Amino acid sequence: MAYQIFDLLASLVAVVRIDTTVVFSNAALEDSLGISRRAIQGSRLTEVFGDPSALHEAVVGSTKKAFAAMRYDAFLRRPGLESLPVHVIVTDAEDGQHFVVEMVPLEQQTRQDREERLAERAQANKELIRNLAHEIKNPLGGIRGAAQLLEMEIDSSELIEYTQVIIREADRLQSLVDRLLAPHRRPHMVGDVNIHEVCERVRSLIMAEFPKGLRVVRDYDVSIPVFRGDREQLIQTVLNIAHNACQALAEHIVRGDACLTFSTRIARQTTFGKTRHRLALELHVIDNGPGVPDSIRERIFYPLVSGREGGSGLGLTLAQTFVQQHHGKIEVDSVPGHTDFKILIPLP
């Protein structure tokens, strides 16, 4: 049936006749109501609304071509669950006999809008930083070259010390610029990825750097399948997050009670933007450190934002960029004693 495409949507969708009899319901509606689609199909959709008349009037209005799409807010009644506030959109299926009723949970709509705003803002910031990096790169080479030539012309060791300062600072800025541009230079190398091999590689690197005072816990779901992705990018992503966590755990490591956890799970019916995916990889990197400061929590993935003195503020930016290149998303939930970075990547 052509309506099966609606199963890919995150919003709740039903196709109804003019009397609101359901001829198709998507998986999201089935999950939300807690009723099988076999039970939903053939029933009247008005039965699950707190105010049935509004839906009936919207469908009738569609038959009269009074509007392209009717929108209103309503409540869905769910057996054994609280009513769900939704934004309802009713459109004609173009055959004059069937109508598409899309119901977007208002909480989900708010979250989607927020994710879109954050993604747009992050993308704008990254573009700005990349353009600035290119503008800095060219004169930086000239400054370093001029300092080297000047050093060759002077005999005073005191003045040579000054030229060395210029050269060292130019090199430091060059290194920063290279790191800002790194995600855009390296091609995306796609191959088979086992996420647990990625975690084990990161674990070995972390344990080599922090051999004492840190306990690394592995909580793996071994049923997670191999998927297509860039293994090196994912290693760098998890390493950046884990390394940041270990630096935040410095006092706990000294006391010997620091804990870092790698946890993998399968997430089902997960929404990325406005697209619903049946399966997704869910990777958690959890630490028992002091948490992300409130002052930077909303900006933690922005370039050059760091909660640590002397930090470059690029590690999490690169992590987010690499996850987005895998069509996924990265989130953080943090309170003192428990910080959880969650990576979600859709699986085929």
VENDA-V142355 format. One record per residue. N is the residue number from 1. RES is the residue in one letter. SS is DSSP state (2 for helix, 1 for strand, 0 for the rest). Layout:
n->(N & N)
res->(RES & RES)
ss->(SS & SS)
//
This chain:
n->(1 & 2 & 3 & 4 & 5 & 6 & 7 & 8 & 9 & 10 & 11 & 12 & 13 & 14 & 15 & 16 & 17 & 18 & 19 & 20 & 21 & 22 & 23 & 24 & 25 & 26 & 27 & 28 & 29 & 30 & 31 & 32 & 33 & 34 & 35 & 36 & 37 & 38 & 39 & 40 & 41 & 42 & 43 & 44 & 45 & 46 & 47 & 48 & 49 & 50 & 51 & 52 & 53 & 54 & 55 & 56 & 57 & 58 & 59 & 60 & 61 & 62 & 63 & 64 & 65 & 66 & 67 & 68 & 69 & 70 & 71 & 72 & 73 & 74 & 75 & 76 & 77 & 78 & 79 & 80 & 81 & 82 & 83 & 84 & 85 & 86 & 87 & 88 & 89 & 90 & 91 & 92 & 93 & 94 & 95 & 96 & 97 & 98 & 99 & 100 & 101 & 102 & 103 & 104 & 105 & 106 & 107 & 108 & 109 & 110 & 111 & 112 & 113 & 114 & 115 & 116 & 117 & 118 & 119 & 120 & 121 & 122 & 123 & 124 & 125 & 126 & 127 & 128 & 129 & 130 & 131 & 132 & 133 & 134 & 135 & 136 & 137 & 138 & 139 & 140 & 141 & 142 & 143 & 144 & 145 & 146 & 147 & 148 & 149 & 150 & 151 & 152 & 153 & 154 & 155 & 156 & 157 & 158 & 159 & 160 & 161 & 162 & 163 & 164 & 165 & 166 & 167 & 168 & 169 & 170 & 171 & 172 & 173 & 174 & 175 & 176 & 177 & 178 & 179 & 180 & 181 & 182 & 183 & 184 & 185 & 186 & 187 & 188 & 189 & 190 & 191 & 192 & 193 & 194 & 195 & 196 & 197 & 198 & 199 & 200 & 201 & 202 & 203 & 204 & 205 & 206 & 207 & 208 & 209 & 210 & 211 & 212 & 213 & 214 & 215 & 216 & 217 & 218 & 219 & 220 & 221 & 222 & 223 & 224 & 225 & 226 & 227 & 228 & 229 & 230 & 231 & 232 & 233 & 234 & 235 & 236 & 237 & 238 & 239 & 240 & 241 & 242 & 243 & 244 & 245 & 246 & 247 & 248 & 249 & 250 & 251 & 252 & 253 & 254 & 255 & 256 & 257 & 258 & 259 & 260 & 261 & 262 & 263 & 264 & 265 & 266 & 267 & 268 & 269 & 270 & 271 & 272 & 273 & 274 & 275 & 276 & 277 & 278 & 279 & 280 & 281 & 282 & 283 & 284 & 285 & 286 & 287 & 288 & 289 & 290 & 291 & 292 & 293 & 294 & 295 & 296 & 297 & 298 & 299 & 300 & 301 & 302 & 303 & 304 & 305 & 306 & 307 & 308 & 309 & 310 & 311 & 312 & 313 & 314 & 315 & 316 & 317 & 318 & 319 & 320 & 321 & 322 & 323 & 324 & 325 & 326 & 327 & 328 & 329 & 330 & 331 & 332 & 333 & 334 & 335 & 336 & 337 & 338 & 339 & 340 & 341 & 342 & 343 & 344 & 345 & 346 & 347 & 348)
res->(M & A & Y & Q & I & F & D & L & L & A & S & L & V & A & V & V & R & I & D & T & T & V & V & F & S & N & A & A & L & E & D & S & L & G & I & S & R & R & A & I & Q & G & S & R & L & T & E & V & F & G & D & P & S & A & L & H & E & A & V & V & G & S & T & K & K & A & F & A & A & M & R & Y & D & A & F & L & R & R & P & G & L & E & S & L & P & V & H & V & I & V & T & D & A & E & D & G & Q & H & F & V & V & E & M & V & P & L & E & Q & Q & T & R & Q & D & R & E & E & R & L & A & E & R & A & Q & A & N & K & E & L & I & R & N & L & A & H & E & I & K & N & P & L & G & G & I & R & G & A & A & Q & L & L & E & M & E & I & D & S & S & E & L & I & E & Y & T & Q & V & I & I & R & E & A & D & R & L & Q & S & L & V & D & R & L & L & A & P & H & R & R & P & H & M & V & G & D & V & N & I & H & E & V & C & E & R & V & R & S & L & I & M & A & E & F & P & K & G & L & R & V & V & R & D & Y & D & V & S & I & P & V & F & R & G & D & R & E & Q & L & I & Q & T & V & L & N & I & A & H & N & A & C & Q & A & L & A & E & H & I & V & R & G & D & A & C & L & T & F & S & T & R & I & A & R & Q & T & T & F & G & K & T & R & H & R & L & A & L & E & L & H & V & I & D & N & G & P & G & V & P & D & S & I & R & E & R & I & F & Y & P & L & V & S & G & R & E & G & G & S & G & L & G & L & T & L & A & Q & T & F & V & Q & Q & H & H & G & K & I & E & V & D & S & V & P & G & H & T & D & F & K & I & L & I & P & L & P)
ss->(0 & 2 & 2 & 2 & 2 & 2 & 2 & 2 & 1 & 0 & 0 & 1 & 1 & 1 & 1 & 1 & 1 & 0 & 0 & 0 & 1 & 1 & 1 & 1 & 1 & 0 & 2 & 2 & 2 & 2 & 2 & 2 & 2 & 0 & 0 & 0 & 2 & 2 & 2 & 2 & 0 & 0 & 0 & 1 & 2 & 2 & 2 & 2 & 1 & 0 & 0 & 2 & 2 & 2 & 2 & 2 & 2 & 2 & 2 & 2 & 2 & 2 & 2 & 0 & 0 & 0 & 0 & 0 & 1 & 1 & 1 & 1 & 1 & 1 & 1 & 1 & 0 & 0 & 0 & 0 & 0 & 0 & 0 & 1 & 1 & 1 & 1 & 1 & 1 & 1 & 1 & 1 & 0 & 0 & 0 & 0 & 0 & 1 & 1 & 1 & 1 & 1 & 1 & 1 & 1 & 2 & 2 & 2 & 2 & 2 & 2 & 2 & 2 & 2 & 2 & 2 & 2 & 2 & 2 & 2 & 2 & 2 & 2 & 2 & 2 & 2 & 2 & 2 & 2 & 2 & 2 & 2 & 2 & 2 & 2 & 2 & 2 & 2 & 2 & 2 & 2 & 2 & 2 & 2 & 2 & 2 & 2 & 2 & 2 & 2 & 2 & 2 & 2 & 0 & 0 & 0 & 2 & 2 & 2 & 2 & 2 & 2 & 2 & 2 & 2 & 2 & 2 & 2 & 2 & 2 & 2 & 2 & 2 & 2 & 2 & 2 & 2 & 2 & 2 & 2 & 2 & 2 & 2 & 2 & 2 & 0 & 0 & 0 & 0 & 0 & 1 & 1 & 1 & 0 & 2 & 2 & 2 & 2 & 2 & 2 & 2 & 2 & 2 & 2 & 2 & 2 & 2 & 2 & 2 & 0 & 0 & 0 & 0 & 1 & 1 & 1 & 1 & 1 & 1 & 0 & 0 & 0 & 0 & 0 & 0 & 0 & 1 & 1 & 1 & 0 & 2 & 2 & 2 & 2 & 2 & 2 & 2 & 2 & 2 & 2 & 2 & 2 & 2 & 2 & 2 & 2 & 2 & 2 & 0 & 2 & 2 & 2 & 2 & 2 & 2 & 0 & 0 & 1 & 1 & 1 & 1 & 1 & 1 & 1 & 1 & 1 & 1 & 1 & 1 & 1 & 1 & 1 & 0 & 0 & 1 & 1 & 1 & 1 & 1 & 1 & 1 & 1 & 1 & 1 & 1 & 1 & 1 & 0 & 0 & 0 & 0 & 0 & 0 & 2 & 2 & 2 & 2 & 2 & 2 & 0 & 0 & 0 & 0 & 0 & 0 & 0 & 0 & 0 & 0 & 0 & 0 & 0 & 0 & 0 & 2 & 2 & 2 & 2 & 2 & 2 & 2 & 2 & 2 & 2 & 2 & 0 & 0 & 0 & 1 & 1 & 1 & 1 & 1 & 1 & 1 & 0 & 0 & 1 & 1 & 1 & 1 & 1 & 1 & 1 & 1 & 1 & 0 & 0)
//
